[in-house]
Amino acid sequence: MTTRYNLRSRKTKTTGDESSVLQFVEEKKTEEPSPLRPTATDPPTTTKSQQDAAADYKSGTNWVHEGGIEANPYLFVLIVVSPFVSLLLAYATSSNMDSKLLTHPFTEMIPACLADIPSCVTNTLTAGSSVVPTLDGAKFVICFMAVALFLERVLPGKVECGPETATGHVPQYVDNAVAHCFIYTVLFYLGSNLGPCGPGREQLLPQLSLEDLSICDKYTPYNFGIMYSLFPQSLSFLNIFGIVFCVFLMYKGLHFPSTEDNGSSGSLVKDYLWGTELYPRVFGLDLKRFINCRFSMTFWQLAGFSFCYQSYAMHGNKLDWGLFFSALSQYLYLVKFFFWEMGYMRSIDIIVDRAGYEIQWGCLVWVPAVYTFHTRFLVQNPSGLSFGVAFAIFLLSIAGVVLNYAADRERDVFRATNGKCKVWGSDPRFIKAKYTIVDRKTGKETEKTSLLLASGFWGMARHFQYFFELTAAYSWCFLANPLENGVLVMLYAVFLTCLLVDRAKRDTEKCKLKYGKYYEEYCSLVPYKIVPGCW
């Protein structure tokens, strides 16, 4: 019998109907607001496989469906195809790509490909394989990570705890994300040609110039658009690094785990894809937080403005308003993320999903390749949007960002106060859900309680925050002007839609395993998943 573990969900925010796996805040023995009591008296009839899955969930193991790669060939396809697709996306936004094929995929690219399929396949393989790592690309990635690591180690912050796992492990983090966010931004600016050591005519704040001092004689600033000019080479290096890194994570989780939250599925392919360890650490460094947040999110945050500068310099010092407002909105969205980072560290990405190819390679390679595609595309193909149109779409994106934060904040306050708060001016409705966990060593069962909020944003849909996130995502892609630049600039928004729809489905399945009849009662109170009144 092999150890079984939970199928992972893709990277996104914590869900509204899912509390932490174990309550990380000690419940106080005080009078609580009266919750809505479930009316169900008996759990629904379950199959043996469902009972096994529920037992595995309670005991803290992560289950996967039976069968190795021979039963799941798409797993092998995922390993082979996704790195190459990321390289094609890097090539597509480089100066080597014929922009006309991308901006007119249905009238130019697809017909040309169908007219000569062998040449199309050959050209596609040639394009992807032409994206290779270089020393400059590797140096940029290593330096980018080194700065993030330095800030991770030296910046002070309050020590916060994540949820206790079923094995009794309580992860601890130094909450210095906001300081990291702003200090990294300043350092990236200071080290560039826009900083005080850059050429006087290029400095953003010439009154702070240090160009005449000896310190600048020993340092050559990089171009602020470096994230675009070195993007293909950097992504190719990240591809290789990410694949090797995930092999290391798999081996470490099997042989040198940091905690007891580890195990094998019995299939090396699945172990590689889904991971073998929940909280891998090396010399005290939490690898999941470092890759997911301090590298991936910081890269995404700074990339937009770097691309914007490259576009400005490339097109005769003319600012592309679509690109500028898209970069600004995404930067603010990620500022919000770093303010909320401890909430993310208590989300399903961290407390359930193990550190494997899907999450770690995804953050290292897929996020830079896909999440910045619409802004990267505009460097070679300006949006052409006027200030007024771009600003209007920008305001819509900011509304999505603000409401997304408001929904997350509402749930966080509800949890922190154990339900003793007002939601939209009234006492909150919620389900007091009970569930049990099983100690893997002793077999002892322990009953736990979670509060499932059914008021405010969380009373309108179980994942209403996804709707606001999608509002921002589609706005960013609309700022790339798909009417002129073609539908490919909508890639990120379409990908995120598929991701969140699937995520909502997976979360429902997981919560049914965890809460049983209580979650069914919660679903009767909040029947819609993402869009109120629709789905």
Buried (B, 14 or more C-beta within 10 A) or exposed (E): EBBBBBBBBBBBBBBBBBBBBBBBEEEEEEEBBEBBEBEBEEEEEBEEEBEBBBBBBBBBBBBBEBEBBEEBEEBEEBBEEBBBBBBBBBBBBBEEBEBEBBBBBEEBBEEBBEEEEEEBEEEBEEBBEBBEBBEBBBBBBEEBBEBBBEBBEEBEBEEBBBBBBBBBBEBEBBBBBBBBBEBBBEBBBBBBBBBBBBEEEBBBEEEEBBBEEEEBEEEEBBBBBBBBBBBBBBBBBBBBBBBEBBEEBBEBBBEEBBBBBBBBBBBBBBBBBBBBBBBBBEEEEBBBBBBBBBBBBBBBBBBBBBBBBBBBBBEEEEBBBBBBBBBBBBBBBBBBBBBBBBBBBBBBBBBBBBBBBBBBBBBBBBBBBBBBBBBBBBBBBBBBBEEEBBEEBBEBBBBBBBBBBBBBBBBBBBBEBBBBBEBEEEEBBBBBBBBEBBBBEEEEEEEBBBBBBBBBBBBBBBBBBBBBBBBBBBBBBBBBBBEBBBBBBBBBBBBBBEBBBEBBEBBBBBBBBBBBBBBBBBBEBBEBBBBBEEE
